Amino acid sequence: MKRLCQLMLVTIAIALVLPACGRRSTLIIEPQTGGLEGNYDISITGEGFEAGLQVEINGIPIKAVQVVNDSMIRVKTPSADKEGPVDIVITDPRGNRLLYRNAFTYAKITKIDIYKGFEKAGEKLSGDEKKK
Protein backbone atom coordinates (compact mmCIF):
# COMPACT_ATOMS: atom_id res chain seq x y z
CA MET A 1 0.00 0.00 0.00
CA LYS A 2 2.87 2.34 0.83
CA ARG A 3 4.35 1.70 -2.64
CA LEU A 4 1.02 2.46 -4.32
CA CYS A 5 0.68 5.70 -2.34
CA GLN A 6 4.18 6.72 -3.42
CA LEU A 7 3.27 6.04 -7.05
CA MET A 8 0.12 8.13 -6.71
CA LEU A 9 2.16 11.08 -5.47
CA VAL A 10 4.05 11.15 -8.76
CA THR A 11 2.40 13.35 -11.38
CA ILE A 12 0.10 11.75 -13.97
CA ALA A 13 2.48 12.54 -16.81
CA ILE A 14 6.20 11.88 -16.87
CA ALA A 15 8.56 13.84 -19.06
CA LEU A 16 11.76 12.09 -20.04
CA VAL A 17 14.34 14.08 -21.93
CA LEU A 18 16.79 12.02 -23.95
CA PRO A 19 19.08 12.80 -26.86
CA ALA A 20 17.52 11.74 -30.16
CA CYS A 21 19.25 12.06 -33.50
CA GLY A 22 21.35 15.03 -32.34
CA ARG A 23 18.43 16.85 -30.73
CA ARG A 24 16.59 16.60 -27.45
CA SER A 25 13.28 14.77 -27.50
CA THR A 26 10.58 14.92 -24.82
CA LEU A 27 8.25 12.02 -24.19
CA ILE A 28 5.12 12.38 -22.06
CA ILE A 29 3.17 9.29 -21.03
CA GLU A 30 -0.35 9.54 -19.64
CA PRO A 31 -1.13 7.74 -17.41
CA GLN A 32 2.27 6.55 -16.30
CA THR A 33 0.96 3.74 -14.07
CA GLY A 34 -1.32 0.81 -14.84
CA GLY A 35 -2.34 -2.58 -13.53
CA LEU A 36 -0.53 -5.86 -14.02
CA GLU A 37 -3.44 -7.23 -16.06
CA GLY A 38 -2.62 -4.79 -18.87
CA ASN A 39 -5.07 -3.48 -21.46
CA TYR A 40 -4.68 0.10 -20.18
CA ASP A 41 -4.94 2.86 -22.80
CA ILE A 42 -1.94 5.15 -22.71
CA SER A 43 -1.14 8.22 -24.78
CA ILE A 44 2.47 8.95 -25.68
CA THR A 45 3.17 12.53 -26.65
CA GLY A 46 6.43 13.49 -28.34
CA GLU A 47 7.53 14.58 -31.79
CA GLY A 48 8.17 13.10 -35.20
CA PHE A 49 5.75 10.17 -34.93
CA GLU A 50 4.72 8.66 -38.26
CA ALA A 51 2.76 5.76 -39.66
CA GLY A 52 4.63 2.46 -39.46
CA LEU A 53 6.42 3.10 -36.17
CA GLN A 54 6.65 0.30 -33.63
CA VAL A 55 6.32 0.41 -29.86
CA GLU A 56 7.57 -2.07 -27.27
CA ILE A 57 6.60 -1.96 -23.61
CA ASN A 58 8.65 -4.12 -21.26
CA GLY A 59 10.14 -5.84 -24.32
CA ILE A 60 6.73 -6.82 -25.70
CA PRO A 61 5.86 -5.52 -29.20
CA ILE A 62 2.51 -3.69 -29.27
CA LYS A 63 0.35 -4.94 -32.14
CA ALA A 64 -2.07 -2.01 -32.41
CA VAL A 65 -0.25 1.34 -32.45
CA GLN A 66 -2.53 4.26 -33.27
CA VAL A 67 -0.61 7.24 -34.67
CA VAL A 68 -2.99 10.12 -33.89
CA ASN A 69 -0.68 12.73 -35.43
CA ASP A 70 3.04 13.53 -35.58
CA SER A 71 3.07 14.33 -31.85
CA MET A 72 0.80 11.65 -30.32
CA ILE A 73 0.38 7.89 -30.39
CA ARG A 74 -1.95 5.64 -28.42
CA VAL A 75 -1.38 2.04 -27.36
CA LYS A 76 -2.77 -0.53 -24.93
CA THR A 77 -0.38 -1.92 -22.36
CA PRO A 78 0.44 -5.63 -22.34
CA SER A 79 0.10 -7.61 -19.11
CA ALA A 80 3.07 -7.95 -16.78
CA ASP A 81 4.25 -10.59 -14.31
CA LYS A 82 5.59 -8.23 -11.65
CA GLU A 83 5.23 -4.70 -10.34
CA GLY A 84 7.72 -1.97 -11.13
CA PRO A 85 8.96 0.41 -13.82
CA VAL A 86 9.52 -0.81 -17.37
CA ASP A 87 11.09 0.61 -20.51
CA ILE A 88 9.33 1.81 -23.64
CA VAL A 89 11.10 1.54 -27.00
CA ILE A 90 9.85 3.44 -30.04
CA THR A 91 11.23 2.41 -33.45
CA ASP A 92 10.55 4.49 -36.55
CA PRO A 93 10.03 2.92 -40.01
CA ARG A 94 13.74 3.45 -40.83
CA GLY A 95 14.84 1.39 -37.83
CA ASN A 96 15.91 4.29 -35.55
CA ARG A 97 15.20 3.25 -31.96
CA LEU A 98 14.64 5.44 -28.93
CA LEU A 99 14.79 3.82 -25.50
CA TYR A 100 12.89 5.50 -22.67
CA ARG A 101 13.95 3.88 -19.41
CA ASN A 102 11.45 3.38 -16.59
CA ALA A 103 8.79 5.17 -18.64
CA PHE A 104 5.78 3.18 -17.37
CA THR A 105 5.12 1.51 -14.03
CA TYR A 106 3.07 -1.61 -13.41
CA ALA A 107 1.31 -1.76 -10.03
CA LYS A 108 -1.31 -3.86 -8.29
CA ILE A 109 -4.51 -1.87 -8.75
CA THR A 110 -7.54 -2.40 -6.53
CA LYS A 111 -10.81 -1.46 -8.17
CA ILE A 112 -13.74 -0.20 -6.13
CA ASP A 113 -17.15 0.07 -7.76
CA ILE A 114 -18.53 3.31 -6.34
CA TYR A 115 -21.95 2.64 -7.87
CA LYS A 116 -22.50 -0.65 -6.03
CA GLY A 117 -21.23 0.54 -2.67
CA PHE A 118 -18.96 -1.30 -0.30
CA GLU A 119 -19.59 -4.62 1.38
CA LYS A 120 -18.78 -5.32 4.99
CA ALA A 121 -19.20 -8.84 6.40
CA GLY A 122 -21.69 -9.73 3.66
CA GLU A 123 -23.77 -6.62 4.32
CA LYS A 124 -24.21 -4.01 1.60
CA LEU A 125 -23.58 -0.46 2.79
CA SER A 126 -24.77 2.68 1.09
CA GLY A 127 -24.48 6.38 1.81
CA ASP A 128 -28.15 6.44 2.90
CA GLU A 129 -27.69 4.21 5.94
CA LYS A 130 -28.17 5.85 9.30
CA LYS A 131 -25.33 5.85 11.80
CA LYS A 132 -25.91 3.55 14.74
VEXDREN-2710 file (C-alpha; in Angstrom, 1 decimal):
% VEXDREN-2710
k/r/px/py/pz
1/MET/0.0/0.0/0.0
2/LYS/2.9/2.3/0.8
3/ARG/4.4/1.7/-2.6
4/LEU/1.0/2.5/-4.3
5/CYS/0.7/5.7/-2.3
6/GLN/4.2/6.7/-3.4
7/LEU/3.3/6.0/-7.0
8/MET/0.1/8.1/-6.7
9/LEU/2.2/11.1/-5.5
10/VAL/4.0/11.2/-8.8
11/THR/2.4/13.4/-11.4
12/ILE/0.1/11.8/-14.0
13/ALA/2.5/12.5/-16.8
14/ILE/6.2/11.9/-16.9
15/ALA/8.6/13.8/-19.1
16/LEU/11.8/12.1/-20.0
17/VAL/14.3/14.1/-21.9
18/LEU/16.8/12.0/-23.9
19/PRO/19.1/12.8/-26.9
20/ALA/17.5/11.7/-30.2
21/CYS/19.3/12.1/-33.5
22/GLY/21.3/15.0/-32.3
23/ARG/18.4/16.8/-30.7
24/ARG/16.6/16.6/-27.4
25/SER/13.3/14.8/-27.5
26/THR/10.6/14.9/-24.8
27/LEU/8.2/12.0/-24.2
28/ILE/5.1/12.4/-22.1
29/ILE/3.2/9.3/-21.0
30/GLU/-0.4/9.5/-19.6
31/PRO/-1.1/7.7/-17.4
32/GLN/2.3/6.5/-16.3
33/THR/1.0/3.7/-14.1
34/GLY/-1.3/0.8/-14.8
35/GLY/-2.3/-2.6/-13.5
36/LEU/-0.5/-5.9/-14.0
37/GLU/-3.4/-7.2/-16.1
38/GLY/-2.6/-4.8/-18.9
39/ASN/-5.1/-3.5/-21.5
40/TYR/-4.7/0.1/-20.2
41/ASP/-4.9/2.9/-22.8
42/ILE/-1.9/5.1/-22.7
43/SER/-1.1/8.2/-24.8
44/ILE/2.5/8.9/-25.7
45/THR/3.2/12.5/-26.7
46/GLY/6.4/13.5/-28.3
47/GLU/7.5/14.6/-31.8
48/GLY/8.2/13.1/-35.2
49/PHE/5.8/10.2/-34.9
50/GLU/4.7/8.7/-38.3
51/ALA/2.8/5.8/-39.7
52/GLY/4.6/2.5/-39.5
53/LEU/6.4/3.1/-36.2
54/GLN/6.7/0.3/-33.6
55/VAL/6.3/0.4/-29.9
56/GLU/7.6/-2.1/-27.3
57/ILE/6.6/-2.0/-23.6
58/ASN/8.7/-4.1/-21.3
59/GLY/10.1/-5.8/-24.3
60/ILE/6.7/-6.8/-25.7
61/PRO/5.9/-5.5/-29.2
62/ILE/2.5/-3.7/-29.3
63/LYS/0.4/-4.9/-32.1
64/ALA/-2.1/-2.0/-32.4
65/VAL/-0.3/1.3/-32.4
66/GLN/-2.5/4.3/-33.3
67/VAL/-0.6/7.2/-34.7
68/VAL/-3.0/10.1/-33.9
69/ASN/-0.7/12.7/-35.4
70/ASP/3.0/13.5/-35.6
71/SER/3.1/14.3/-31.9
72/MET/0.8/11.7/-30.3
73/ILE/0.4/7.9/-30.4
74/ARG/-1.9/5.6/-28.4
75/VAL/-1.4/2.0/-27.4
76/LYS/-2.8/-0.5/-24.9
77/THR/-0.4/-1.9/-22.4
78/PRO/0.4/-5.6/-22.3
79/SER/0.1/-7.6/-19.1
80/ALA/3.1/-8.0/-16.8
81/ASP/4.3/-10.6/-14.3
82/LYS/5.6/-8.2/-11.6
83/GLU/5.2/-4.7/-10.3
84/GLY/7.7/-2.0/-11.1
85/PRO/9.0/0.4/-13.8
86/VAL/9.5/-0.8/-17.4
87/ASP/11.1/0.6/-20.5
88/ILE/9.3/1.8/-23.6
89/VAL/11.1/1.5/-27.0
90/ILE/9.9/3.4/-30.0
91/THR/11.2/2.4/-33.4
92/ASP/10.5/4.5/-36.5
93/PRO/10.0/2.9/-40.0
94/ARG/13.7/3.4/-40.8
95/GLY/14.8/1.4/-37.8
96/ASN/15.9/4.3/-35.6
97/ARG/15.2/3.3/-32.0
98/LEU/14.6/5.4/-28.9
99/LEU/14.8/3.8/-25.5
100/TYR/12.9/5.5/-22.7
101/ARG/14.0/3.9/-19.4
102/ASN/11.4/3.4/-16.6
103/ALA/8.8/5.2/-18.6
104/PHE/5.8/3.2/-17.4
105/THR/5.1/1.5/-14.0
106/TYR/3.1/-1.6/-13.4
107/ALA/1.3/-1.8/-10.0
108/LYS/-1.3/-3.9/-8.3
109/ILE/-4.5/-1.9/-8.8
110/THR/-7.5/-2.4/-6.5
111/LYS/-10.8/-1.5/-8.2
112/ILE/-13.7/-0.2/-6.1
113/ASP/-17.1/0.1/-7.8
114/ILE/-18.5/3.3/-6.3
115/TYR/-22.0/2.6/-7.9
116/LYS/-22.5/-0.6/-6.0
117/GLY/-21.2/0.5/-2.7
118/PHE/-19.0/-1.3/-0.3
119/GLU/-19.6/-4.6/1.4
120/LYS/-18.8/-5.3/5.0
121/ALA/-19.2/-8.8/6.4
122/GLY/-21.7/-9.7/3.7
123/GLU/-23.8/-6.6/4.3
124/LYS/-24.2/-4.0/1.6
125/LEU/-23.6/-0.5/2.8
126/SER/-24.8/2.7/1.1
127/GLY/-24.5/6.4/1.8
128/ASP/-28.2/6.4/2.9
129/GLU/-27.7/4.2/5.9
130/LYS/-28.2/5.8/9.3
131/LYS/-25.3/5.8/11.8
132/LYS/-25.9/3.5/14.7
END
